[in-house]
Amino acid sequence: MAGHFIFIGTAILAGSMLAAAAPGAPATHFASCAAMHKVYPHGVGKAFSIDRVASTKDKRVTDFHVSSSLYKANKSLDYDHDGIACEQR
């Protein structure tokens, strides 16, 4: 009889984990970089993106918020096409 309770508990736990992994609301689109900076001061980028800086590596932005879905929703704000929208120097 105890085996039935473990199975039921496991099934409930697995079901709740699937519900938690379900996609949420669509990513926010910002009208401008100024609007984005109010929420994400250093911009939003895809994972493993590297800021494109013409001068030196020392000036690269590395503390942007990483989110592929947010970046995709705001890709038009990535003016230098480096995978990071609205990075601040």
C-alpha positions in Angstrom: 0.0 0.0 0.0 2.8 2.4 0.8 4.2 2.0 -2.8 0.9 3.5 -4.1 1.4 6.7 -2.1 5.0 7.2 -3.3 3.8 6.8 -7.0 1.0 9.3 -6.5 3.3 11.8 -4.8 5.8 11.4 -7.6 3.1 12.0 -10.2 1.9 15.1 -8.5 5.4 16.5 -8.1 6.2 15.8 -11.8 2.9 17.5 -12.9 3.7 20.6 -10.8 7.2 20.8 -12.3 5.7 20.7 -15.8 3.3 23.5 -14.9 6.2 25.6 -13.6 8.1 25.1 -16.8 5.3 26.2 -19.1 6.0 29.4 -21.0 4.7 32.6 -19.4 3.7 35.9 -20.9 5.4 37.1 -24.1 8.6 39.1 -23.7 8.3 42.8 -23.3 9.0 45.0 -26.3 10.5 48.4 -25.5 9.8 51.4 -27.7 13.3 52.8 -27.1 16.6 52.2 -25.4 15.7 54.9 -22.8 12.6 52.8 -21.9 14.6 49.6 -21.7 17.3 51.2 -19.5 14.7 52.0 -16.9 14.3 48.2 -16.4 17.6 46.8 -17.7 20.2 49.5 -17.3 22.9 47.7 -19.3 20.7 46.3 -22.1 19.5 42.9 -23.0 21.4 40.3 -25.0 21.5 36.7 -26.1 23.6 34.1 -24.2 27.3 34.2 -25.2 27.0 37.5 -27.0 30.1 39.7 -27.1 29.8 43.5 -27.2 31.3 44.9 -30.4 33.7 47.7 -29.5 36.0 49.2 -32.1 38.7 50.4 -29.6 39.7 47.9 -26.9 38.4 44.8 -25.2 38.5 46.6 -21.8 35.5 48.7 -22.8 33.2 45.8 -23.6 29.8 45.6 -21.8 29.5 42.4 -20.0 26.8 43.0 -17.4 23.8 43.1 -19.7 20.7 41.0 -18.9 20.8 37.7 -20.7 17.5 36.6 -22.2 17.1 35.3 -25.7 13.3 36.0 -25.7 13.7 39.6 -24.5 16.5 40.2 -27.1 14.3 38.7 -29.9 11.5 41.1 -28.9 13.8 44.0 -29.0 16.2 43.0 -31.8 15.4 46.3 -33.6 17.2 48.1 -30.8 20.5 46.3 -31.5 22.0 49.0 -33.7 25.5 47.3 -34.1 24.0 43.8 -34.6 26.3 42.2 -31.9 23.5 40.3 -30.1 23.1 42.9 -27.4 20.3 45.5 -27.5 20.8 48.9 -25.9 24.2 48.2 -24.2 25.5 51.2 -22.3 29.2 52.1 -22.3 
